[in-house]
Amino acid sequence: MKISSILAGVSGEYFVAAELSRRGYICSVTLKNTKGIDILVCNEDSTKTLGIQVKTNQINKREWILNEKSEKMSDANIVYVFVNLISQEKLPEFYIVPSNVVAKYTSTNHKKWLDTKGKKGQQHNDSTMRKFKDIEQIYLNRWDLLDL
């Protein structure tokens, strides 16, 4: 059963917060007025803090929709956690990716897409939509990349 995109996003944030807590981190889901950060997380002695941007899908593919801001969000203190809500019967997958990797990936792949002809040979029109993919599962469960 597919749920609304809003509920999928909220559940992704809470799944990430639960997993962070289970791993011994202190975390807080932010209010929606915090741009670019869905969860604040720190180590147990509060000596290092990160902002986490959560993106959730429910298509059981290793790809997520972003916007053009992702090309510019490259900060050592911001990490993406991409959540794949496989099904209601299975726990989600987590892909932990540094923001500089996401920025480079989305920028490079968007330029490639613009340079590629469409199905009917037409030039693609520019769009604010971007995609991040991890088909090879390089970042699956890479919680070590948080470096907390």
C-alpha positions as CSV (number, residue, x, y, z in Angstrom):
1,M,0.0,0.0,0.0
2,K,1.4,3.4,-1.0
3,I,1.0,6.3,1.4
4,S,0.9,10.0,0.7
5,S,4.3,11.6,-0.1
6,I,3.9,13.8,3.1
7,L,3.5,10.7,5.3
8,A,6.3,8.9,3.5
9,G,8.6,11.9,4.2
10,V,7.6,12.1,7.8
11,S,8.0,8.3,8.3
12,G,11.5,8.5,6.7
13,E,12.6,11.2,9.1
14,Y,11.4,9.2,12.1
15,F,12.9,6.0,10.8
16,V,16.3,7.8,10.5
17,A,15.9,9.4,14.0
18,A,15.1,5.9,15.5
19,E,18.1,4.4,13.8
20,L,20.4,7.2,15.0
21,S,19.1,6.7,18.5
22,R,19.6,3.0,18.3
23,R,23.2,3.6,17.3
24,G,23.8,5.8,20.4
25,Y,23.5,9.3,18.9
26,I,21.4,12.1,20.3
27,C,19.0,13.5,17.7
28,S,16.1,15.8,17.2
29,V,13.7,16.0,14.3
30,T,13.5,19.7,13.5
31,L,10.5,21.8,12.8
32,K,9.8,22.5,9.1
33,N,11.1,26.0,9.4
34,T,14.7,24.7,9.5
35,K,15.9,25.0,5.9
36,G,17.9,22.1,4.6
37,I,18.0,20.2,7.9
38,D,15.5,17.6,9.0
39,I,17.4,16.1,11.9
40,L,20.1,17.5,14.2
41,V,22.3,14.8,15.5
42,C,25.3,14.8,17.8
43,N,27.5,12.2,19.5
44,E,26.8,11.2,23.1
45,D,29.2,13.7,24.7
46,S,27.9,16.6,22.4
47,T,31.3,17.4,21.0
48,K,30.3,17.0,17.3
49,T,27.0,17.9,15.6
50,L,25.7,17.3,12.1
51,G,22.6,18.4,10.2
52,I,20.8,15.6,8.3
53,Q,18.7,16.1,5.2
54,V,16.3,13.1,4.8
55,K,14.9,12.2,1.4
56,T,12.4,9.3,1.3
57,N,11.0,7.2,-1.6
58,Q,8.5,4.4,-1.7
59,I,9.1,3.1,-5.2
60,N,11.6,0.4,-4.1
61,K,14.3,1.8,-6.3
62,R,17.6,3.3,-5.3
63,E,16.8,6.8,-6.6
64,W,15.4,9.9,-5.0
65,I,14.0,13.2,-6.3
66,L,15.8,16.4,-5.3
67,N,15.7,20.0,-6.4
68,E,18.4,22.3,-7.8
69,K,19.4,23.5,-4.3
70,S,21.1,20.1,-3.9
71,E,23.8,21.2,-6.4
72,K,24.9,23.9,-4.0
73,M,24.5,22.3,-0.6
74,S,28.0,21.1,-0.1
75,D,28.9,21.3,3.6
76,A,31.0,19.0,5.7
77,N,28.4,19.4,8.5
78,I,25.5,18.3,6.3
79,V,24.8,14.7,5.4
80,Y,21.9,13.2,3.4
81,V,20.2,10.1,4.5
82,F,18.2,8.6,1.6
83,V,15.4,6.3,2.8
84,N,13.9,3.5,0.6
85,L,10.6,2.5,2.0
86,I,10.6,-0.9,0.4
87,S,7.2,-2.1,1.6
88,Q,5.2,-2.2,4.8
89,E,6.4,-5.7,5.4
90,K,10.1,-4.8,5.4
91,L,12.3,-2.4,7.2
92,P,13.6,0.5,5.1
93,E,17.0,0.8,3.6
94,F,19.2,3.8,4.5
95,Y,21.8,5.4,2.2
96,I,24.2,7.8,4.0
97,V,25.8,10.3,1.6
98,P,27.9,13.4,2.3
99,S,26.4,16.5,0.9
100,N,29.4,17.3,-1.3
101,V,29.0,13.9,-3.0
102,V,25.3,14.6,-3.7
103,A,26.1,18.1,-4.9
104,K,28.7,16.8,-7.4
105,Y,26.5,13.9,-8.5
106,T,23.3,16.0,-9.1
107,S,25.2,18.8,-10.9
108,T,27.2,16.4,-13.2
109,N,24.2,14.2,-14.0
110,H,21.9,17.2,-14.7
111,K,24.4,18.6,-17.2
112,K,24.6,15.2,-18.9
113,W,20.8,15.0,-19.1
114,L,20.6,18.5,-20.6
115,D,23.2,17.5,-23.2
116,T,21.3,14.3,-24.1
117,K,18.5,14.4,-26.7
118,G,15.0,13.4,-25.6
119,K,13.1,10.4,-27.0
120,K,12.0,12.3,-30.1
121,G,15.4,13.8,-30.7
122,Q,14.5,17.1,-29.0
123,Q,16.7,19.1,-26.7
124,H,15.7,18.7,-23.0
125,N,14.3,21.9,-21.3
126,D,16.0,22.9,-18.1
127,S,14.2,21.8,-14.9
128,T,14.6,22.4,-11.2
129,M,14.2,18.7,-10.6
130,R,17.3,16.6,-9.9
131,K,17.8,12.9,-9.1
132,F,20.3,11.0,-6.9
133,K,20.8,7.3,-7.5
134,D,22.9,4.7,-5.8
135,I,22.2,1.6,-7.9
136,E,25.4,-0.1,-6.8
137,Q,24.5,0.5,-3.1
138,I,27.8,2.1,-2.4
139,Y,26.2,4.2,0.5
140,L,23.9,1.5,1.9
141,N,24.1,1.6,5.7
142,R,27.3,3.7,5.6
143,W,26.6,5.2,9.1
144,D,30.4,5.4,9.5
145,L,30.3,8.4,7.1
146,L,28.6,10.5,9.8
147,D,32.0,10.5,11.5
148,L,30.5,11.3,14.9
